[in-house]
C-alpha cells in the first residue's frame, strides 16, 4: 500500500492566526478513528516568504483509497477543505503569493482574499494530494 499525504495551504483572516491554528489542530484530531487516517500536522510558515500567518495542514493516510473514503464524510460539513457555501466553485487563491499582494499588505493595504473555509476563518490558497513515491529516515529518527 502506498501512503498518501494531502497538503492544504491557508491564510487566516487578519488577526485570527491563533484561532485558525487551534481550529485546524482540533479539526485534525476530530478525524481520529477514520479508517486509514494516520494523523497530520499544522505547520506555520516562518521565513516570511509568503503572506502573513500562512498555515499548512498536512493529512496522512495509509493509502489513496483511505483518503478518498474521507471526502464523502466531510464534504457537506463546515471544515477547512470545502467552502462553507457548498455552491462556491471558486478556485484556490494561491496566485496572491506571487502577484504583489504580500507587498501591498506590508504597505498597509487590505488582505484581498475570500475567507470561505472553516466558517469564514480561512482562505484556501493551494492544495496537493500526493502519493508517497520515496521516503527516507535518518538513522537517528529510525531508532526513536
C-alpha positions, 0 to 999 in steps of 0.5 A, a space after each residue: 500500500 502506498 501512503 498518501 499525504 494531502 497538503 492544504 495551504 491557508 491564510 487566516 483572516 487578519 488577526 485570527 492566526 491563533 484561532 485558525 491554528 487551534 481550529 485546524 489542530 482540533 479539526 485534525 484530531 476530530 478525524 481520529 478513528 477514520 479508517 486509514 487516517 494516520 494523523 497530520 500536522 499544522 505547520 506555520 510558515 516562518 521565513 516570511 516568504 509568503 503572506 502573513 500567518 500562512 498555515 499548512 495542514 498536512 493529512 496522512 493516510 495509509 493509502 489513496 483509497 483511505 483518503 478518498 473514503 474521507 471526502 464523502 464524510 466531510 464534504 457537506 460539513 463546515 471544515 477547512 477543505 470545502 467552502 462553507 457555501 457548498 455552491 462556491 466553485 471558486 478556485 484556490 487563491 494561491 496566485 496572491 503569493 506571487 502577484 504583489 499582494 504580500 507587498 501591498 499588505 506590508 504597505 498597509 493595504 487590505 488582505 484581498 482574499 475570500 475567507 470561505 473555509 472553516 466558517 469564514 476563518 480561512 482562505 484556501 490558497 493551494 492544495 496537493 494530494 500526493 502519493 508517497 513515491 520515496 521516503 527516507 529516515 535518518 538513522 537517528 529518527 529510525 531508532 526513536 
